[in-house]
């Protein structure tokens, strides 16, 4: 018996994990590029054209895509459907799209913070944000743990998020 | 920065994240039992299955990766024990006070609740069917022990 009244879109939970794997590798490359180049550029234009920055900006845009359009419309999802899914067995269970979409929003906030910190010239701002985003996406890809989702229940418990839901 | 230092830093990050992952994995499906005889029970009776001795009360949330999976596990467990175990699912957003007073800090969390509203045990996170089955058996055994005591 279920109490959910709406019929949400359901997806293969391995799809978002596949995407998180790509993101995790890209974040490792971002950190290697940032650490490898030494001191960050002295002008805004110089900082905005550094390879590590460009990569993190692209990743932020991809997070935004997932957070706004929904994770089921993310380009990685299309790659998963076309190339990976046909080679796998049927999933044991399906997952609603809300948790991984929320995770994309958390990713956007973290990676976006790195982008802003780098643009205003904070040393290591980009690397630290990329490291935080890496931990979350790595845990998602390898262990199936959605860090943002775990945080959400804690926020409700501690009343940071109030349970004021419109009654329908 | 030297390439070797970069490699060490990133390797350290990878190891740290892996350890975090294992720490989480070990805690998934962990069970803790708590016996309380407080009156009234911690769980309001209207949330319980009145036709069963025990209710598998699942706390779910809007952003919960394993609530769907756990719903399947628990409803099948309840189907295997008609009249003994019933499955109910609530959204933490609808019951913020209860979420706080029962210290629900992750979804899914499943409480095995007696028909008097007392929490008998708590399953943290998603659990495999044998774990749920074992908790139901232990709950049945404890109820039997309690009723034998009453008869004496």
Interface residues (C-beta under 8 A of the other chain):
Chain A: X1 X2 X3 X4 X10 X13 X28 X31 X32 X35 X36 X38 X92 X93 X94 X95 X96 X98 X99 X100 X102 X103 X131 X134 X135 X138 X139 X142 X143 X144 X145 X146 X148 X149 X150 X152 X153 X154 X156 X157 X158 X159 X161 X162 X163 X165
Chain B: X1 X3 X5 X6 X9 X10 X13 X14 X16 X17 X18 X20 X21 X22 X24 X25 X59 X61 X62 X63 X64 X65 X67 X68 X69 X71 X72 X75 X87 X88 X89 X90 X91 X92 X93 X94 X95 X96 X99 X100 X103 X104 X105 X106 X107 X109
